[in-house]
């Protein structure tokens, strides 16, 4: 084996073939690692998208539950009125606080 390698390396044409072989191997490995990086990035993107889908499904389920509650529970309508329209029952007092930027000295 070593004699064969020594004989091949003594020939100048063999050097050229050996260099071409090494360059080919290096380029092949580089392409392989680039593909692996793209695959890894694709997997990371897939995980992010799956998480986003899970979040959206959770929000959708919460909204469906709220819709069902609005359809069946009159107290839900009262809650909406209180939150959105500042509805007060008789005898209640509404206290609001001004944001820090709007206060006057």
N, CA and C atoms as an extended XYZ file, in Angstrom:
315
Properties=species:S:1:pos:R:3:atomname:S:1:resname:S:1:resid:I:1 pbc="F F F"
N         0.824       -1.191        0.000 N   UNK     1
C         0.000        0.000        0.000 CA  UNK     1
C         0.871        1.259        0.000 C   UNK     1
N         1.867        1.274        0.893 N   UNK     2
C         2.727        2.445        0.955 CA  UNK     2
C         3.606        2.561       -0.291 C   UNK     2
N         4.021        1.441       -0.843 N   UNK     3
C         4.816        1.482       -2.070 CA  UNK     3
C         4.001        2.058       -3.212 C   UNK     3
N         2.739        1.641       -3.279 N   UNK     4
C         1.852        2.155       -4.324 CA  UNK     4
C         1.660        3.659       -4.172 C   UNK     4
N         1.457        4.093       -2.953 N   UNK     5
C         1.290        5.522       -2.686 CA  UNK     5
C         2.564        6.284       -3.024 C   UNK     5
N         3.720        5.717       -2.662 N   UNK     6
C         5.003        6.357       -2.958 CA  UNK     6
C         5.208        6.454       -4.464 C   UNK     6
N         4.864        5.408       -5.198 N   UNK     7
C         5.004        5.404       -6.654 CA  UNK     7
C         4.084        6.438       -7.279 C   UNK     7
N         2.858        6.531       -6.782 N   UNK     8
C         1.896        7.495       -7.324 CA  UNK     8
C         2.367        8.919       -7.072 C   UNK     8
N         2.909        9.171       -5.893 N   UNK     9
C         3.330       10.521       -5.540 CA  UNK     9
C         4.586       10.955       -6.289 C   UNK     9
N         5.381       10.033       -6.806 N   UNK    10
C         6.588       10.396       -7.547 CA  UNK    10
C         6.244       10.919       -8.929 C   UNK    10
N         5.140       10.538       -9.469 N   UNK    11
C         4.725       10.985      -10.790 CA  UNK    11
C         4.028       12.338      -10.664 C   UNK    11
N         4.438       13.328      -11.490 N   UNK    12
C         3.853       14.672      -11.388 CA  UNK    12
C         2.387       14.678      -11.805 C   UNK    12
N         1.975       13.863      -12.740 N   UNK    13
C         0.573       13.768      -13.142 CA  UNK    13
C        -0.279       13.216      -12.019 C   UNK    13
N         0.307       12.337      -11.233 N   UNK    14
C        -0.408       11.771      -10.095 CA  UNK    14
C        -0.665       12.836       -9.032 C   UNK    14
N         0.295       13.756       -8.895 N   UNK    15
C         0.101       14.858       -7.945 CA  UNK    15
C        -1.137       15.660       -8.321 C   UNK    15
N        -1.252       15.926       -9.599 N   UNK    16
C        -2.396       16.692      -10.064 CA  UNK    16
C        -3.704       15.958       -9.772 C   UNK    16
N        -3.721       14.652      -10.012 N   UNK    17
C        -4.918       13.864       -9.721 CA  UNK    17
C        -5.230       13.837       -8.226 C   UNK    17
N        -4.180       13.730       -7.412 N   UNK    18
C        -4.371       13.724       -5.965 CA  UNK    18
C        -4.935       15.062       -5.482 C   UNK    18
N        -4.397       16.155       -6.015 N   UNK    19
C        -4.895       17.481       -5.639 CA  UNK    19
C        -6.349       17.643       -6.074 C   UNK    19
N        -6.667       17.193       -7.293 N   UNK    20
C        -8.051       17.270       -7.763 CA  UNK    20
C        -8.980       16.426       -6.896 C   UNK    20
N        -8.509       15.273       -6.488 N   UNK    21
C        -9.301       14.420       -5.614 CA  UNK    21
C        -9.558       15.103       -4.273 C   UNK    21
N        -8.521       15.723       -3.706 N   UNK    22
C        -8.671       16.419       -2.417 CA  UNK    22
C        -9.633       17.590       -2.546 C   UNK    22
N        -9.507       18.355       -3.639 N   UNK    23
C       -10.408       19.487       -3.853 CA  UNK    23
C       -11.847       19.003       -3.984 C   UNK    23
N       -12.049       17.913       -4.706 N   UNK    24
C       -13.387       17.356       -4.876 CA  UNK    24
C       -13.978       16.923       -3.539 C   UNK    24
N       -13.164       16.264       -2.711 N   UNK    25
C       -13.636       15.828       -1.395 CA  UNK    25
C       -13.981       17.040       -0.531 C   UNK    25
N       -13.142       18.043       -0.550 N   UNK    26
C       -13.395       19.242        0.256 CA  UNK    26
C       -14.669       19.950       -0.208 C   UNK    26
N       -14.846       20.094       -1.515 N   UNK    27
C       -16.058       20.731       -2.026 CA  UNK    27
C       -17.306       19.917       -1.694 C   UNK    27
N       -17.182       18.611       -1.773 N   UNK    28
C       -18.308       17.747       -1.417 CA  UNK    28
C       -18.690       17.874        0.040 C   UNK    28
N       -17.687       17.900        0.908 N   UNK    29
C       -17.973       18.068        2.340 CA  UNK    29
C       -18.583       19.434        2.627 C   UNK    29
N       -18.076       20.463        1.950 N   UNK    30
C       -18.627       21.804        2.135 CA  UNK    30
C       -20.099       21.844        1.723 C   UNK    30
N       -20.416       21.244        0.594 N   UNK    31
C       -21.808       21.210        0.134 CA  UNK    31
C       -22.678       20.435        1.111 C   UNK    31
N       -22.138       19.351        1.643 N   UNK    32
C       -22.885       18.554        2.606 CA  UNK    32
C       -23.180       19.353        3.870 C   UNK    32
N       -22.184       20.070        4.392 N   UNK    33
C       -22.399       20.866        5.601 CA  UNK    33
C       -23.367       22.018        5.350 C   UNK    33
N       -23.307       22.630        4.155 N   UNK    34
C       -24.259       23.692        3.828 CA  UNK    34
C       -25.682       23.149        3.793 C   UNK    34
N       -25.844       21.958        3.233 N   UNK    35
C       -27.171       21.342        3.226 CA  UNK    35
C       -27.642       21.074        4.642 C   UNK    35
N       -26.743       20.607        5.489 N   UNK    36
C       -27.107       20.334        6.881 CA  UNK    36
C       -27.542       21.608        7.577 C   UNK    36
N       -26.834       22.708        7.343 N   UNK    37
C       -27.212       23.989        7.947 CA  UNK    37
C       -28.595       24.413        7.476 C   UNK    37
N       -28.873       24.260        6.176 N   UNK    38
C       -30.200       24.626        5.660 CA  UNK    38
C       -31.273       23.746        6.276 C   UNK    38
N       -30.965       22.463        6.445 N   UNK    39
C       -31.920       21.550        7.072 CA  UNK    39
C       -32.170       21.945        8.517 C   UNK    39
N       -31.102       22.297        9.221 N   UNK    40
C       -31.232       22.712       10.611 CA  UNK    40
C       -32.069       23.986       10.711 C   UNK    40
N       -31.822       24.958        9.815 N   UNK    41
C       -32.610       26.189        9.812 CA  UNK    41
C       -34.071       25.908        9.482 C   UNK    41
N       -34.311       24.976        8.580 N   UNK    42
C       -35.683       24.615        8.221 CA  UNK    42
C       -36.406       23.980        9.407 C   UNK    42
N       -35.706       23.145       10.149 N   UNK    43
C       -36.315       22.533       11.334 CA  UNK    43
C       -36.651       23.590       12.371 C   UNK    43
N       -35.757       24.546       12.567 N   UNK    44
C       -36.017       25.622       13.522 CA  UNK    44
C       -37.223       26.442       13.093 C   UNK    44
N       -37.328       26.746       11.814 N   UNK    45
C       -38.480       27.478       11.295 CA  UNK    45
C       -39.756       26.672       11.497 C   UNK    45
N       -39.691       25.370       11.256 N   UNK    46
C       -40.855       24.502       11.451 CA  UNK    46
C       -41.301       24.520       12.909 C   UNK    46
N       -40.366       24.463       13.852 N   UNK    47
C       -40.717       24.506       15.272 CA  UNK    47
C       -41.381       25.834       15.627 C   UNK    47
N       -40.850       26.928       15.088 N   UNK    48
C       -41.459       28.244       15.358 CA  UNK    48
C       -42.879       28.314       14.817 C   UNK    48
N       -43.058       27.819       13.585 N   UNK    49
C       -44.391       27.851       12.980 CA  UNK    49
C       -45.370       26.963       13.748 C   UNK    49
N       -44.910       25.806       14.215 N   UNK    50
C       -45.777       24.939       15.011 CA  UNK    50
C       -46.170       25.614       16.316 C   UNK    50
N       -45.238       26.338       16.935 N   UNK    51
C       -45.559       27.065       18.161 CA  UNK    51
C       -46.583       28.166       17.872 C   UNK    51
N       -46.382       28.907       16.777 N   UNK    52
C       -47.330       29.964       16.407 CA  UNK    52
C       -48.720       29.387       16.161 C   UNK    52
N       -48.778       28.235       15.513 N   UNK    53
C       -50.072       27.581       15.272 CA  UNK    53
C       -50.709       27.194       16.598 C   UNK    53
N       -49.924       26.679       17.519 N   UNK    54
C       -50.456       26.300       18.824 CA  UNK    54
C       -51.008       27.521       19.558 C   UNK    54
N       -50.286       28.639       19.506 N   UNK    55
C       -50.750       29.866       20.165 CA  UNK    55
C       -52.064       30.336       19.546 C   UNK    55
N       -52.133       30.320       18.225 N   UNK    56
C       -53.350       30.758       17.546 CA  UNK    56
C       -54.529       29.832       17.846 C   UNK    56
N       -54.279       28.530       17.925 N   UNK    57
C       -55.348       27.602       18.263 CA  UNK    57
C       -55.850       27.840       19.680 C   UNK    57
N       -54.931       28.140       20.598 N   UNK    58
C       -55.313       28.436       21.974 CA  UNK    58
C       -56.165       29.698       22.033 C   UNK    58
N       -55.738       30.746       21.317 N   UNK    59
C       -56.521       31.984       21.282 CA  UNK    59
C       -57.894       31.754       20.661 C   UNK    59
N       -57.948       30.958       19.603 N   UNK    60
C       -59.219       30.652       18.955 CA  UNK    60
C       -60.157       29.924       19.914 C   UNK    60
N       -59.618       28.988       20.666 N   UNK    61
C       -60.441       28.248       21.639 CA  UNK    61
C       -60.965       29.190       22.722 C   UNK    61
N       -60.137       30.120       23.179 N   UNK    62
C       -60.587       31.092       24.185 CA  UNK    62
C       -61.700       31.972       23.623 C   UNK    62
N       -61.559       32.398       22.375 N   UNK    63
C       -62.585       33.235       21.759 CA  UNK    63
C       -63.882       32.460       21.543 C   UNK    63
N       -63.769       31.183       21.191 N   UNK    64
C       -64.973       30.359       21.052 CA  UNK    64
C       -65.683       30.208       22.388 C   UNK    64
N       -64.898       30.002       23.450 N   UNK    65
C       -65.498       29.904       24.785 CA  UNK    65
C       -66.195       31.213       25.167 C   UNK    65
N       -65.571       32.347       24.842 N   UNK    66
C       -66.171       33.649       25.152 CA  UNK    66
C       -67.457       33.842       24.340 C   UNK    66
N       -67.444       33.428       23.095 N   UNK    67
C       -68.640       33.524       22.258 CA  UNK    67
C       -69.768       32.677       22.831 C   UNK    67
N       -69.446       31.466       23.239 N   UNK    68
C       -70.461       30.600       23.852 CA  UNK    68
C       -71.013       31.235       25.112 C   UNK    68
N       -70.145       31.837       25.878 N   UNK    69
C       -70.588       32.505       27.110 CA  UNK    69
C       -71.487       33.694       26.785 C   UNK    69
N       -71.122       34.459       25.747 N   UNK    70
C       -71.969       35.593       25.357 CA  UNK    70
C       -73.344       35.133       24.886 C   UNK    70
N       -73.398       33.985       24.246 N   UNK    71
C       -74.672       33.473       23.743 CA  UNK    71
C       -75.566       32.942       24.857 C   UNK    71
N       -74.981       32.519       25.961 N   UNK    72
C       -75.774       31.851       26.997 CA  UNK    72
C       -75.833       32.585       28.330 C   UNK    72
N       -74.901       33.457       28.617 N   UNK    73
C       -74.799       34.045       29.962 CA  UNK    73
C       -75.049       35.553       29.922 C   UNK    73
N       -76.142       36.036       30.549 N   UNK    74
C       -76.397       37.479       30.572 CA  UNK    74
C       -75.334       38.266       31.345 C   UNK    74
N       -74.693       37.621       32.298 N   UNK    75
C       -73.636       38.319       33.050 CA  UNK    75
C       -72.460       38.682       32.144 C   UNK    75
N       -72.245       37.912       31.091 N   UNK    76
C       -71.173       38.224       30.148 CA  UNK    76
C       -71.468       39.540       29.436 C   UNK    76
N       -72.726       39.755       29.075 N   UNK    77
C       -73.104       41.029       28.445 CA  UNK    77
C       -72.889       42.197       29.390 C   UNK    77
N       -73.188       41.988       30.660 N   UNK    78
C       -72.950       43.057       31.642 CA  UNK    78
C       -71.463       43.362       31.739 C   UNK    78
N       -70.646       42.314       31.709 N   UNK    79
C       -69.190       42.507       31.761 CA  UNK    79
C       -68.715       43.310       30.559 C   UNK    79
N       -69.236       43.007       29.375 N   UNK    80
C       -68.856       43.757       28.173 CA  UNK    80
C       -69.253       45.217       28.322 C   UNK    80
N       -70.463       45.455       28.796 N   UNK    81
C       -70.912       46.835       28.990 CA  UNK    81
C       -70.052       47.590       29.978 C   UNK    81
N       -69.674       46.937       31.032 N   UNK    82
C       -68.831       47.602       32.036 CA  UNK    82
C       -67.438       47.912       31.482 C   UNK    82
N       -66.873       46.968       30.728 N   UNK    83
C       -65.507       47.162       30.222 CA  UNK    83
C       -65.448       48.138       29.054 C   UNK    83
N       -66.344       47.993       28.111 N   UNK    84
C       -66.262       48.769       26.874 CA  UNK    84
C       -66.950       50.124       26.952 C   UNK    84
N       -68.031       50.198       27.680 N   UNK    85
C       -68.835       51.426       27.674 CA  UNK    85
C       -68.828       52.148       29.014 C   UNK    85
N       -67.991       51.690       29.938 N   UNK    86
C       -67.905       52.286       31.273 CA  UNK    86
C       -69.276       52.356       31.943 C   UNK    86
N       -70.046       51.294       31.809 N   UNK    87
C       -71.373       51.201       32.407 CA  UNK    87
C       -71.230       51.048       33.908 C   UNK    87
N       -72.036       51.798       34.664 N   UNK    88
C       -72.042       51.708       36.117 CA  UNK    88
C       -73.447       51.382       36.597 C   UNK    88
N       -73.510       50.567       37.607 N   UNK    89
C       -74.792       50.320       38.254 CA  UNK    89
C       -75.096       51.493       39.170 C   UNK    89
N       -76.370       51.708       39.530 N   UNK    90
C       -76.697       52.801       40.456 CA  UNK    90
C       -75.931       52.641       41.768 C   UNK    90
N       -75.360       53.737       42.224 N   UNK    91
C       -74.623       53.747       43.473 CA  UNK    91
C       -73.136       53.446       43.321 C   UNK    91
N       -72.682       53.057       42.132 N   UNK    92
C       -71.262       52.799       41.920 CA  UNK    92
C       -70.549       54.075       41.509 C   UNK    92
N       -69.271       54.172       41.847 N   UNK    93
C       -68.464       55.333       41.507 CA  UNK    93
C       -67.312       54.869       40.634 C   UNK    93
N       -67.076       55.585       39.522 N   UNK    94
C       -65.986       55.255       38.618 CA  UNK    94
C       -64.793       56.144       38.941 C   UNK    94
N       -63.651       55.526       39.161 N   UNK    95
C       -62.421       56.263       39.432 CA  UNK    95
C       -61.457       55.936       38.305 C   UNK    95
N       -60.949       56.953       37.616 N   UNK    96
C       -59.963       56.755       36.551 CA  UNK    96
C       -58.690       57.473       36.919 C   UNK    96
N       -57.596       56.986       36.415 N   UNK    97
C       -56.290       57.560       36.689 CA  UNK    97
C       -55.695       58.027       35.361 C   UNK    97
N       -55.127       59.235       35.369 N   UNK    98
C       -54.503       59.773       34.164 CA  UNK    98
C       -53.127       59.133       34.000 C   UNK    98
N       -52.717       58.835       32.774 N   UNK    99
C       -51.361       58.315       32.555 CA  UNK    99
C       -50.319       59.345       32.982 C   UNK    99
N       -49.127       58.925       33.266 N   UNK   100
C       -48.060       59.806       33.764 CA  UNK   100
C       -47.783       60.952       32.800 C   UNK   100
N       -47.807       60.712       31.491 N   UNK   101
C       -47.484       61.741       30.526 CA  UNK   101
C       -48.538       62.833       30.423 C   UNK   101
N       -49.776       62.544       30.812 N   UNK   102
C       -50.855       63.520       30.683 CA  UNK   102
C       -51.083       64.341       31.943 C   UNK   102
N       -50.425       64.027       33.031 N   UNK   103
C       -50.659       64.773       34.268 CA  UNK   103
C       -50.026       66.161       34.180 C   UNK   103
N       -50.698       67.121       34.765 N   UNK   104
C       -50.207       68.514       34.758 CA  UNK   104
C       -49.661       68.839       36.140 C   UNK   104
N       -48.562       69.574       36.165 N   UNK   105
C       -47.930       69.955       37.434 CA  UNK   105
C       -48.492       71.220       37.974 C   UNK   105
